[in-house]
């Protein structure tokens, strides 16, 4: 059992709290029983699994599956586990996994999202979770957005991070252009747009553009869009949270599709 905070593995894993280290090592943290379950269900490759003796005895089947899926399994003390984890009260298990999103292809059809410079990990995680729940095909994320491997992003997705195709776009304008060439309509949100989001024909292949929490979408991406829509709201409210805006449009698209199928 690993008990020393000076152990080389422990030191290496603690460095993964930093986005810079996650990029350099090409590895990220999977924290908690639920996220590990989801990673195992989709057979996401694992590097190392660390757990306390108490967790192992309570989760023997998951420990066996994760150990077989990982290159290395270690029993660690509670003190070591707390040092590895980013949460205040970890539930007894932390794993590491390699970056794999670089090989994922988001399809240029159906319903998808493109996020520009979204910075809050909770917002990004909620959008990913909602996109999967609403039947979206995938999501593109601009390179200047919050780190997709941020532990808070993974937790906010409630495991859907492993199920929704996600790609990092080095040039979001070029990605949007490819979507348009493939026949997708590109829809941006603007507070002063004449169309409301429910007036859009969401049965067409559609790409939803969403921007930074404070600044919104860049003028270049707004100009590139095919449609600008607004989400009606009380005049005293400045703007909606970006994850809420995403949810409204995703579920309007789902509603139109369901009613169309029922007819």
Phi, psi and omega in degrees: 000134178280124181236348185264132176288349180268358178300137182305321179295316180298316179300318180296316183290326178296329179295338183288359172292339182264135178299322179299315180292323178299320178293314185291321180278340183068027185222151178222168183267139170244110188250131173098157184298315186296313180296323177294320176302314181295319178298319179291323181298324180264005179059040175292134183296140180241146176267300185224142173238126178240131178214161176278159177302323180296316179296317181301316182291334180270345185225052188296321180293316180293321177299317180296316180294314182294321180296322178289328182279337184263161177281336185210137175235137183223137169270131185230160176287163179298324178296317179295316181299318179297326179289324180287319186286156176263346180276155182290319181236077180297151186269008172120355181215140174220133177237164172238153182214153181280153173296129180230351187296336182300338182263358184274137177250124174273128182291144178271056178200178179065223182243127181215169178233152171230122185250128181250117172056038174284128190250337184273121182297326178295320177297312181298315180298320179294320178297317179299313180298316182291320180300317179294317181297326183270003175086022177290154182276339182167184187211135171256142181233130179294151184295339181267011177277176177302148181301123182296340180265008177301131182304327179291327176296311182300316181295320182292339178280348183053038176095348182285350173307323183279352188246336180265127175299124181231134178228143175271123181260118177290340179217095186293327178296321178293322177297316178299319179298319178296323177297317179294320179295333179276359177099011179274140172275138184254124189239124179247154177261133177220133184299329184256016180294150181280328180275141168271160186293338180275355176273355179281145172277091183282358177284345173282152172305128191223142174244121179267124176263130177226142187244189182303144184304324182263314187269344183075202180282149175292153179300327181295317180288324177299317180294331182280341184290157178273328181221142170247133182232157176242156173252107184302139180205163178303138184300337182279350180263125185291311181197165177266153171302140186298326179290325177293317178300317178299316182297318181300314182288321178299319183279337171292321177297318179294320180299313180298320180295319181293317180291326178295318180292327184286338184286000000 
